[in-house]
Amino acid sequence: MSFRLDLKIISTLLFMVFLISCSTEDPGILPQVEDPGTQPPPPSSSTLSLPANNEDCEGGQGVSSSTATVSFSWSAATNATSYDLTVTNTATNAVSNKNNVTGTSATLDLQRGQTYNWKVTSKNKSSSTADSPTWSFTLASIPGVSSLSLPENDKACEVGEVNGNVAAVSFSWGAAENTDLYDIVLTNNTSGTSTTYSDIEGTETSLELERAQAYTWKVVAKNCANSSSSDEWQFYLAGEAEQNAAPFAATAVSPTPGATVSPTDGKVTVQWEATDPDEDALTYTLIVSTSETFEEGDATTIFADLSEASQEVEVSEGIYYWKVVAADESISVTSDVFSFRVE
């Protein structure tokens, strides 16, 4: 009886050893569990690129006369997964941010005419961050628009100081805000040739021009990053014993260049303006086309011998191009090409 009981105990022990030896887990090895306190190494700081440090005339991309979009860029930082861009207006201490940027560039819309400090903060999942050095730049204002003074607009007979076939003509204009230098853009209306007289420091100058010619001029106010153009004025520079002066080139009145118009009963009234230095009566030829090159054929319509500076034109949907030839008794001048869209 005792021997049978010992066998039963031995059998039970052997069965338990068998179960332990067949277990999928080794009781001597603990399972590997990731340490929740482990963090990635801290990021390094970035090197800034643009806008350049101490840039005193950052142009930006034009949004409006008072606001510009500024592009920022920097180098990738070691161990960084994202960046915070911080831009501070040094006058007002107003802060503009762009956070969690995953690349190495960003843009911000900022007020023109202000100086800014900026930096980039490198980040990852660790509790550590790294700031770049702080750089500074000034966002340039758009120059103002000059008001023209001399030669007067539509002046029939500008003389100037004569020297043979040329004359020295005095030009003057009003000072524009936020301006460093000025350009005069002068166009000979007869030949269509334009010449730019660049980087004039003051608000007046004298130019030697060919006599017996009609001219158009404007002033471009500039600073280190932007420019603004004045209105265009025109004048006629008298020649020796001149019997007849060429008309001024016609300018568009309606539709305004580039406008989108809705026709009335399938028609649009095209209107222009032209004058003559001698106050001669003018006649006009209006050329209208759906071809920018004014190809002959159905695309182009010519209205000749017009005494009035307007004409009704039948139109359909699309873009139209037009120009005017203004003529007195002996001289004709062709205008620029204008366009409008019909919807």
C-alpha positions in Angstrom: 0.0 0.0 0.0 2.8 2.4 0.9 4.7 1.5 -2.3 1.6 2.3 -4.4 1.3 5.7 -2.7 4.9 6.6 -3.4 4.4 5.7 -7.0 1.5 8.0 -7.2 3.5 10.9 -5.7 6.4 10.2 -8.1 4.1 10.1 -11.1 2.6 13.5 -10.1 6.0 15.1 -9.7 7.1 13.8 -13.1 4.0 15.2 -14.8 4.7 18.6 -13.3 8.3 18.6 -14.6 7.0 17.7 -18.0 4.6 20.6 -18.0 7.3 23.1 -17.0 9.7 21.8 -19.6 7.1 22.3 -22.4 6.2 25.9 -21.4 6.9 28.5 -24.2 8.3 30.9 -21.7 11.7 30.4 -20.1 11.1 31.1 -16.4 14.7 32.2 -16.1 14.4 35.1 -18.7 12.3 38.2 -18.0 10.3 39.7 -21.0 11.9 42.8 -22.7 9.8 45.9 -21.9 10.7 49.3 -23.4 11.6 51.8 -20.8 9.0 54.6 -20.9 11.6 57.1 -19.6 13.9 56.7 -22.7 14.1 59.8 -24.8 15.9 60.6 -28.1 19.1 62.7 -27.9 18.5 66.4 -27.8 18.5 68.3 -31.1 21.2 70.7 -32.2 20.6 74.3 -33.2 20.0 75.4 -36.8 22.2 77.7 -38.9 20.1 80.6 -40.3 20.2 81.4 -44.1 17.6 84.0 -45.2 16.8 86.8 -44.7 20.5 87.6 -44.2 21.6 89.0 -40.9 21.5 92.8 -40.6 19.8 93.0 -44.0 18.8 96.7 -44.2 16.5 96.3 -47.3 14.6 93.0 -47.5 12.1 93.3 -50.4 9.7 90.5 -49.7 7.0 89.5 -52.2 4.3 92.1 -52.7 1.0 91.5 -51.0 -0.1 95.1 -50.6 1.5 98.5 -50.2 1.7 97.9 -46.4 2.3 94.1 -46.2 4.8 91.7 -47.8 5.4 87.9 -47.7 8.9 87.2 -46.4 10.7 83.8 -47.0 12.8 82.3 -44.2 15.2 79.4 -44.6 17.7 77.6 -42.3 19.8 74.5 -42.2 18.6 71.1 -40.9 19.6 70.5 -37.3 20.9 67.1 -36.0 18.2 65.0 -34.2 15.5 67.6 -35.0 12.1 66.5 -36.3 10.4 70.0 -36.4 11.1 73.7 -36.0 9.4 76.8 -34.6 10.0 80.1 -36.4 9.7 83.2 -34.2 9.8 86.7 -35.7 9.6 89.8 -33.5 8.9 93.4 -34.5 11.7 95.3 -32.7 9.5 98.5 -32.5 6.3 97.0 -31.1 7.6 93.6 -29.8 4.7 92.0 -31.6 5.6 88.3 -32.3 4.7 86.3 -35.4 5.1 82.5 -35.3 5.0 79.5 -37.5 5.3 76.4 -35.3 6.0 72.7 -36.0 7.5 73.3 -39.4 8.8 69.9 -40.6 11.0 71.4 -43.4 13.7 74.0 -43.3 11.8 77.0 -44.8 8.6 78.9 -44.1 6.9 82.2 -45.1 5.2 84.9 -43.0 3.3 88.0 -44.0 4.8 91.0 -42.3 4.3 94.8 -42.1 6.5 96.8 -44.4 8.9 99.5 -43.1 9.7 97.6 -39.9 12.8 96.0 -38.5 12.5 92.4 -37.2 14.5 89.9 -35.2 14.1 86.2 -36.0 15.2 82.8 -34.8 14.5 79.1 -35.2 13.9 76.6 -32.4 14.8 72.9 -33.1 12.6 70.3 -31.5 12.0 66.5 -31.3 10.1 64.3 -28.8 12.6 64.9 -26.1 12.1 67.7 -23.5 15.1 69.5 -24.9 15.1 72.2 -27.6 17.8 74.3 -29.2 17.6 77.9 -30.3 19.5 79.3 -33.3 21.3 82.6 -33.1 19.0 85.6 -33.5 19.3 87.5 -36.8 17.8 90.9 -37.8 16.5 92.4 -41.1 14.4 95.5 -42.2 11.5 95.0 -44.5 11.5 97.8 -47.1 8.5 100.0 -47.8 7.2 100.5 -51.3 8.3 103.9 -52.7 5.7 106.6 -53.1 4.6 107.9 -56.5 6.1 111.0 -57.9 3.9 113.9 -59.2 5.2 115.2 -62.5 5.9 119.0 -63.0 7.8 119.8 -66.2 7.5 119.5 -69.1 3.8 120.1 -68.8 1.3 117.4 -69.9 0.1 117.8 -73.5 2.4 120.8 -74.0 2.0 121.8 -77.6 5.4 123.4 -78.0 8.3 122.7 -75.6 11.4 124.6 -76.8 14.3 123.9 -74.5 17.9 125.3 -75.0 18.5 124.7 -78.7 21.8 123.3 -79.9 21.5 122.4 -83.6 19.0 119.5 -84.1 18.7 118.8 -80.4 17.5 120.8 -77.4 18.2 120.5 -73.7 14.8 120.0 -72.0 14.4 120.4 -68.2 12.5 117.7 -66.3 11.2 118.1 -62.7 8.9 116.1 -60.4 7.9 115.9 -56.8 9.9 113.8 -54.2 8.4 110.4 -53.4 8.4 108.8 -50.0 10.8 105.9 -49.2 12.8 106.6 -52.3 16.5 106.5 -52.9 16.8 107.1 -56.7 14.7 107.9 -59.7 14.6 106.8 -63.3 13.1 108.8 -66.2 11.5 106.6 -68.9 11.2 108.6 -72.1 9.5 107.4 -75.3 9.8 108.9 -78.7 6.2 108.6 -79.9 7.1 108.7 -83.6 9.8 106.0 -83.5 8.4 104.1 -80.5 11.9 104.0 -79.0 12.1 104.1 -75.2 15.1 105.2 -73.3 15.6 104.9 -69.5 17.8 107.5 -67.7 18.7 105.7 -64.5 19.7 106.5 -60.9 18.9 110.2 -60.8 19.6 111.3 -57.2 17.5 114.5 -57.1 14.1 115.5 -58.5 15.2 117.4 -61.6 17.5 116.9 -64.5 18.1 118.1 -68.1 18.1 115.8 -71.2 19.2 116.6 -74.7 16.5 115.4 -77.1 15.9 115.4 -80.8 13.8 118.3 -81.9 10.5 118.1 -83.9 9.5 115.0 -82.0 6.6 114.1 -79.7 7.6 112.4 -76.4 6.0 110.5 -73.5 7.7 110.4 -70.1 7.3 109.1 -66.6 9.3 108.9 -63.4 10.1 105.6 -61.6 10.8 106.1 -57.9 13.1 103.3 -56.5 14.6 102.0 -53.3 16.8 99.0 -52.8 14.0 96.5 -53.1 11.0 98.1 -54.9 9.8 100.7 -57.4 6.7 102.7 -58.3 5.8 104.5 -61.5 4.2 107.9 -62.0 1.5 108.8 -64.5 2.7 109.3 -68.1 2.8 112.8 -69.5 3.5 113.9 -73.1 4.9 116.9 -74.9 6.0 118.0 -78.3 9.6 119.4 -78.8 9.5 122.1 -81.5 11.8 122.0 -84.5 13.2 124.8 -86.6 10.7 126.4 -88.9 8.3 123.6 -88.1 5.1 123.8 -90.2 3.3 120.8 -88.8 3.7 118.7 -85.7 2.7 115.0 -85.4 -0.4 114.2 -83.3 0.1 112.6 -79.9 -0.5 108.9 -79.8 -4.1 108.0 -78.7 -4.7 106.6 -75.2 -7.4 104.2 -74.1 -10.4 105.6 -72.3 -12.9 102.7 -72.4 -12.8 99.8 -71.9 -9.8 100.3 -69.6 -6.9 98.1 -70.7 -7.3 94.6 -69.4 -10.9 95.1 -68.3 -13.7 92.5 -68.5 -16.8 93.9 -70.0 -20.4 92.9 -70.7 -21.7 93.9 -74.1 -25.0 95.7 -74.7 -27.0 94.1 -77.5 -23.8 92.3 -78.6 -21.8 95.6 -78.8 -19.1 97.4 -76.9 -18.3 101.1 -77.3 -14.5 101.6 -77.7 -13.4 105.1 -76.7 -10.0 106.8 -76.9 -8.4 110.2 -76.5 -5.9 112.0 -78.7 -4.6 115.5 -79.1 -2.5 117.4 -81.7 0.2 120.0 -80.7 -1.0 122.3 -83.5 -4.6 121.8 -82.5 -5.3 120.3 -86.0 -8.5 118.4 -86.6 -7.8 114.6 -86.3 -9.2 111.6 -88.1 -8.9 108.1 -86.7 -8.6 104.5 -87.9 -9.7 102.0 -85.2 -8.4 98.4 -85.7 -10.0 95.7 -83.6 -9.0 92.0 -83.7 -9.3 88.8 -81.8 -5.7 88.2 -83.0 -2.9 89.8 -80.9 -0.9 90.2 -84.1 -3.9 91.7 -86.0 -3.9 89.0 -88.7 -5.9 89.9 -91.8 -9.2 88.2 -92.3 -12.3 87.6 -90.2 -10.4 88.1 -87.0 -9.7 91.8 -87.7 -12.1 94.7 -88.3 -11.0 98.2 -89.5 -13.1 101.3 -88.9 -11.5 104.1 -91.1 -12.0 107.8 -91.4 -13.6 108.3 -88.0 -14.1 111.9 -86.9 -15.1 111.0 -83.3 -12.9 109.3 -80.8 -15.3 106.4 -80.2 -16.9 103.5 -82.1 -19.4 100.7 -81.4 -17.9 97.3 -82.1 -19.8 94.0 -82.4 -18.3 91.4 -80.1 -18.7 87.9 -78.8 -17.1 86.1 -75.9 -13.3 86.2 -75.8 -10.3 88.6 -75.8 -10.1 91.6 -78.1 -7.1 93.7 -79.1 -7.3 97.2 -80.5 -5.2 100.2 -81.6 -5.9 103.6 -83.1 -4.1 105.5 -85.8 -4.5 109.3 -85.3 -3.8 111.5 -88.3 -3.8 115.2 -89.1 -3.5 116.4 -92.7 0.0 114.9 -93.3 1.2 112.9 -90.3 -0.2 109.8 -88.6 0.7 108.1 -85.3 -0.3 104.7 -84.1 -1.1 104.0 -80.5 -0.1 101.2 -78.2 -2.1 98.0 -78.4 -4.9 97.7 -75.8 -7.1 94.7 -74.9 -10.3 93.8 -73.1 -12.2 90.6 -72.4 -15.9 90.0 -73.2 -17.8 87.7 -70.9 
